[in-house]
Amino acid sequence: MDTQPGFQLPPLSAVRVFEAAARHLSFTRAAAELGMTQAAVSYQIRLLEDRVGTPLFRRLTRRVALTEAGARLAPVLTEAMSRMAGAFAALREDAGGLISVTTVLTMASNWLVPRLGRFQAAHPGYTVRVDTATRLVDFTRGEHDLGIRVGKGLWPGLAAHWLMPVDFAPMCSPALLERAGGLRHPRDLLRLPLLWDDADAWQRWFAAAGQAVPASVADEGLRLDTQQMMGQVAKAGQGVALLNPLLFAEELASGQLVQPFPTLLREDSAYYVVYLETRRDVPKIALFRDWLLAEAAATMASGSSVRPFGNALA
């Protein structure tokens, strides 16, 4: 590769830190992604700025912004990192049939894992590993082949395919519904313990149902970190949870949970299958991507047959 006479490339460690900080526009988030301290990130950025002879970030109050030079450099480095990761990953393609997938816990436990047996039966030469770590995965590290992410489908360097919507509806156990004497109107839910993982989710669902409720509803009930935990508590009859019907279709079909009202709270974000754009044509990625999309389409088609609990409005 040709370089200018006498010019030495900056340390790769500093380049990698800059790329992550530019992608997140945050030294803190870059530090979390790279497993470094924020001070170490700042040091590497300063090192790179000294090497190139110009500031790459403007340090503002509680945030950073790219300078003109930084804005020119960032997309080039993101593309370069992506290409390097793709090149190294391609070297491993013949080494085995491991497919590494990253996603959030509820998507993994309630939807993906129960279906993996079908994939393994159809493709016995592959082994699927599922990672549910809460960190935002950097695909350029080459540790994961695909991911199922929640967002709007815009991640630099990643191909993204819409998988399924993020909807929420109230769900509870049949026993809790019976103890409540039935629910005739959405406001009747206020008589029951409400479970939530988002402070204003219930407010937004009641608004979608055309029901005004006190602002204090967001401060009441039991707060849990994941949909999976809320589903378990709801099945135990301890409250009403806002859950995604597509991820709890089996519980609805079996009667472990009931959906007393048809109103759905649809979020702007959705679930997407993602992977490095440079690895789009890797056979195992294309195979698993197409399988995921087909499974999601079947889930949504079968989910349309799941109806709210028939006696809820009686």
C-alpha positions as CSV (number, residue, x, y, z in Angstrom):
1,M,0.0,0.0,0.0
2,D,1.4,3.4,-0.9
3,T,1.7,6.0,1.8
4,Q,3.2,9.5,1.8
5,P,7.0,9.5,2.2
6,G,7.9,9.7,5.9
7,F,4.3,9.3,7.1
8,Q,3.6,6.6,9.6
9,L,0.1,5.4,10.3
10,P,-1.3,6.2,13.7
11,P,-1.5,3.4,16.3
12,L,-4.4,1.1,15.5
13,S,-5.6,1.3,19.1
14,A,-6.1,5.0,18.8
15,V,-7.8,4.6,15.4
16,R,-10.2,2.0,16.9
17,V,-11.1,4.3,19.9
18,F,-11.7,7.2,17.6
19,E,-14.0,5.2,15.3
20,A,-16.1,4.0,18.3
21,A,-16.3,7.5,19.9
22,A,-17.3,9.0,16.5
23,R,-19.9,6.3,15.9
24,H,-21.5,6.9,19.3
25,L,-20.6,10.6,19.6
26,S,-19.8,9.7,23.2
27,F,-16.6,8.9,25.0
28,T,-18.5,7.2,27.7
29,R,-20.3,4.8,25.3
30,A,-17.1,4.1,23.4
31,A,-15.4,3.2,26.7
32,A,-18.2,0.8,27.5
33,E,-18.1,-0.8,24.1
34,L,-14.3,-1.2,24.1
35,G,-14.0,-2.3,27.8
36,M,-11.9,0.8,28.7
37,T,-12.1,3.7,31.1
38,Q,-13.3,7.0,29.8
39,A,-9.9,8.5,30.7
40,A,-8.2,5.9,28.5
41,V,-10.6,6.8,25.6
42,S,-9.7,10.5,26.1
43,Y,-6.0,9.7,26.1
44,Q,-6.2,7.7,22.8
45,I,-8.2,10.5,21.2
46,R,-5.6,13.1,22.2
47,L,-2.9,10.8,20.9
48,L,-4.6,10.5,17.5
49,E,-5.2,14.3,17.4
50,D,-1.6,15.0,18.1
51,R,-0.5,12.6,15.4
52,V,-2.8,14.1,12.7
53,G,-2.2,17.6,13.9
54,T,-5.8,18.8,14.2
55,P,-8.7,18.4,16.6
56,L,-11.1,15.6,15.7
57,F,-13.7,16.4,18.4
58,R,-15.2,19.5,19.9
59,R,-15.6,19.1,23.7
60,L,-18.9,20.6,24.6
61,T,-20.9,20.6,27.9
62,R,-21.7,16.9,28.7
63,R,-21.2,15.9,25.0
64,V,-18.8,15.9,22.2
65,A,-19.2,16.7,18.5
66,L,-17.0,15.9,15.5
67,T,-15.0,18.7,13.9
68,E,-14.9,19.0,10.2
69,A,-11.8,16.9,10.1
70,G,-13.3,14.3,12.4
71,A,-16.5,14.1,10.3
72,R,-14.4,13.4,7.2
73,L,-12.4,10.8,8.9
74,A,-15.1,8.9,10.8
75,P,-17.0,7.2,7.9
76,V,-13.8,6.2,6.2
77,L,-12.6,4.4,9.3
78,T,-15.9,2.8,10.0
79,E,-15.9,1.3,6.5
80,A,-12.3,0.2,6.9
81,M,-13.0,-1.5,10.3
82,S,-16.0,-3.2,8.7
83,R,-13.9,-4.4,5.8
84,M,-11.2,-5.7,8.1
85,A,-13.7,-7.6,10.2
86,G,-15.2,-9.1,7.1
87,A,-11.9,-10.2,5.8
88,F,-10.8,-11.9,9.0
89,A,-14.2,-13.5,9.4
90,A,-14.0,-14.8,5.8
91,L,-10.8,-16.7,6.8
92,R,-12.8,-18.6,9.4
93,E,-15.7,-19.6,7.2
94,D,-14.2,-22.9,6.3
95,A,-13.1,-23.6,9.9
96,G,-16.5,-24.8,11.1
97,G,-20.2,-24.3,11.0
98,L,-20.6,-22.0,14.1
99,I,-23.2,-19.3,13.8
100,S,-23.0,-16.7,16.7
101,V,-26.1,-14.7,17.3
102,T,-26.5,-11.8,19.8
103,T,-29.9,-10.5,21.0
104,V,-31.8,-9.4,24.1
105,L,-32.9,-12.0,26.7
106,T,-36.6,-12.1,26.0
107,M,-36.2,-12.4,22.3
108,A,-33.8,-15.2,22.8
109,S,-35.7,-17.2,25.5
110,N,-39.3,-16.6,24.2
111,W,-38.9,-16.7,20.5
112,L,-35.5,-17.6,19.1
113,V,-34.3,-20.5,21.3
114,P,-37.6,-22.5,21.1
115,R,-37.3,-22.5,17.3
116,L,-33.6,-23.4,17.0
117,G,-34.4,-27.1,17.0
118,R,-36.0,-26.7,13.6
119,F,-33.0,-24.9,12.2
120,Q,-30.6,-27.6,13.6
121,A,-32.8,-30.4,12.1
122,A,-32.8,-28.8,8.7
123,H,-29.1,-27.8,8.8
124,P,-27.2,-30.4,11.0
125,G,-23.8,-29.1,9.9
126,Y,-24.2,-25.9,11.8
127,T,-24.1,-25.0,15.5
128,V,-25.8,-21.9,16.8
129,R,-24.5,-20.0,19.8
130,V,-26.8,-17.4,21.3
131,D,-25.4,-14.4,23.4
132,T,-27.7,-12.4,25.5
133,A,-25.2,-10.0,27.1
134,T,-26.7,-6.6,27.6
135,R,-23.7,-4.7,26.0
136,L,-24.1,-3.2,22.5
137,V,-22.1,-5.6,20.4
138,D,-19.4,-4.3,18.0
139,F,-19.7,-6.6,15.0
140,T,-16.3,-5.4,13.7
141,R,-14.7,-7.5,16.4
142,G,-15.8,-10.6,14.5
143,E,-17.2,-12.3,17.6
144,H,-20.7,-12.5,16.3
145,D,-22.2,-13.2,12.9
146,L,-25.7,-11.8,13.3
147,G,-27.8,-9.9,15.8
148,I,-31.4,-9.2,16.5
149,R,-31.6,-5.6,17.6
150,V,-34.4,-3.2,18.5
151,G,-34.2,0.1,16.8
152,K,-35.1,1.9,13.6
153,G,-32.8,-0.1,11.2
154,L,-30.1,2.5,11.0
155,W,-26.7,1.3,12.2
156,P,-23.5,2.4,10.4
157,G,-21.8,-0.4,8.6
158,L,-24.6,-2.9,9.3
159,A,-27.2,-4.4,6.9
160,A,-30.6,-4.4,8.7
161,H,-33.7,-6.4,7.8
162,W,-37.1,-5.7,9.4
163,L,-38.0,-8.8,11.5
164,M,-41.1,-8.0,13.5
165,P,-42.8,-5.0,15.2
166,V,-42.4,-4.0,18.8
167,D,-46.0,-4.0,20.2
168,F,-47.3,-4.1,23.7
169,A,-50.6,-5.2,25.1
170,P,-51.8,-5.9,28.7
171,M,-51.5,-9.5,29.7
172,C,-52.3,-11.4,32.9
173,S,-53.1,-14.8,34.2
174,P,-56.7,-16.2,33.9
175,A,-56.7,-16.6,37.7
176,L,-56.0,-12.9,38.3
177,L,-58.7,-11.9,35.7
178,E,-61.2,-14.1,37.6
179,R,-60.3,-12.6,40.9
180,A,-60.8,-9.2,39.5
181,G,-64.4,-10.2,38.4
182,G,-63.7,-9.5,34.8
183,L,-62.6,-6.3,33.1
184,R,-65.2,-4.3,31.2
185,H,-63.2,-1.2,30.3
186,P,-59.4,-0.4,30.1
187,R,-59.7,1.8,33.2
188,D,-60.6,-1.4,35.2
189,L,-56.9,-2.4,34.9
190,L,-56.2,0.3,37.5
191,R,-57.7,-2.0,40.1
192,L,-54.9,-4.5,39.5
193,P,-51.1,-4.4,40.2
194,L,-49.4,-3.0,37.1
195,L,-46.0,-4.3,36.0
196,W,-43.7,-2.2,33.9
197,D,-40.1,-1.7,32.6
198,D,-40.7,1.7,31.0
199,A,-41.9,4.6,33.2
200,D,-44.5,5.9,30.7
201,A,-45.4,2.7,28.9
202,W,-48.7,2.3,30.7
203,Q,-49.5,6.0,30.2
204,R,-49.0,5.5,26.5
205,W,-51.1,2.3,26.3
206,F,-54.0,3.9,28.1
207,A,-53.8,6.9,25.7
208,A,-53.9,4.5,22.8
209,A,-57.0,2.9,24.3
210,G,-58.6,6.3,24.6
211,Q,-58.5,6.3,28.4
212,A,-57.2,9.2,30.5
213,V,-55.4,8.1,33.6
214,P,-53.7,9.9,36.5
215,A,-50.0,10.7,35.9
216,S,-49.2,8.8,39.1
217,V,-49.9,5.5,37.3
218,A,-46.3,5.6,36.1
219,D,-45.1,5.6,39.7
220,E,-47.2,2.6,40.8
221,G,-46.7,-1.1,40.5
222,L,-43.7,-3.3,40.3
223,R,-40.8,-2.4,38.0
224,L,-38.8,-5.2,36.4
225,D,-35.9,-5.1,34.0
226,T,-37.0,-7.4,31.2
227,Q,-40.1,-8.6,29.4
228,Q,-39.2,-12.2,30.4
229,M,-39.3,-11.3,34.1
230,M,-42.6,-9.4,33.7
231,G,-44.1,-12.4,31.9
232,Q,-43.1,-14.8,34.7
233,V,-44.7,-12.5,37.3
234,A,-47.8,-12.1,35.2
235,K,-48.2,-15.9,34.8
236,A,-47.9,-16.2,38.6
237,G,-51.0,-14.0,38.9
238,Q,-49.2,-11.2,40.6
239,G,-50.0,-8.4,38.2
240,V,-50.8,-7.2,34.7
241,A,-47.8,-6.7,32.4
242,L,-47.4,-4.9,29.1
243,L,-45.9,-7.6,26.9
244,N,-45.2,-8.2,23.2
245,P,-47.9,-10.6,21.9
246,L,-45.5,-12.0,19.3
247,L,-43.0,-13.0,22.0
248,F,-45.7,-14.5,24.3
249,A,-47.8,-16.2,21.6
250,E,-47.2,-19.7,23.1
251,E,-48.4,-18.5,26.6
252,L,-51.5,-16.9,25.0
253,A,-52.3,-20.0,22.9
254,S,-51.9,-22.3,25.9
255,G,-54.0,-20.1,28.2
256,Q,-51.1,-19.3,30.7
257,L,-51.7,-15.7,29.9
258,V,-54.7,-13.8,28.6
259,Q,-54.9,-10.5,26.7
260,P,-58.0,-8.8,28.1
261,F,-58.1,-5.9,25.5
262,P,-57.1,-5.8,21.8
263,T,-55.5,-2.4,21.9
264,L,-51.8,-2.5,20.9
265,L,-49.2,0.1,21.8
266,R,-46.9,0.1,18.7
267,E,-43.5,1.5,19.2
268,D,-41.5,3.5,16.5
269,S,-38.7,0.9,16.8
270,A,-38.9,-2.7,15.6
271,Y,-36.8,-5.9,15.7
272,Y,-34.2,-6.1,13.0
273,V,-31.8,-8.8,11.8
274,V,-28.4,-7.2,11.5
275,Y,-24.9,-8.1,10.4
276,L,-21.9,-6.4,8.8
277,E,-22.7,-5.1,5.4
278,T,-19.4,-6.5,4.1
279,R,-20.5,-10.1,5.1
280,R,-23.8,-10.0,3.3
281,D,-22.8,-12.8,1.0
282,V,-21.3,-15.1,3.6
283,P,-23.3,-18.4,3.1
284,K,-24.0,-19.1,6.7
285,I,-25.1,-15.6,7.4
286,A,-27.4,-15.5,4.4
287,L,-28.8,-19.0,5.4
288,F,-29.6,-18.0,9.0
289,R,-30.9,-14.5,8.0
290,D,-33.4,-16.1,5.6
291,W,-34.4,-18.7,8.2
292,L,-35.0,-15.9,10.8
293,L,-37.1,-13.9,8.4
294,A,-39.2,-16.9,7.4
295,E,-39.8,-17.9,11.0
296,A,-40.8,-14.3,11.9
297,A,-43.3,-14.2,9.0
298,A,-44.8,-17.5,10.2
299,T,-45.0,-16.2,13.8
300,M,-46.9,-13.1,12.6
301,A,-49.2,-15.1,10.4
302,S,-50.1,-17.5,13.3
303,G,-50.2,-14.6,15.8
304,S,-53.0,-13.0,13.9
305,S,-55.2,-16.0,15.0
306,V,-54.6,-15.2,18.7
307,R,-57.6,-13.3,20.0
308,P,-58.1,-11.3,23.3
309,F,-59.7,-13.2,26.1
310,G,-63.3,-13.7,25.2
311,N,-64.9,-12.9,28.6
312,A,-62.8,-9.9,29.4
313,L,-65.4,-7.4,28.3
314,A,-68.4,-9.4,29.5
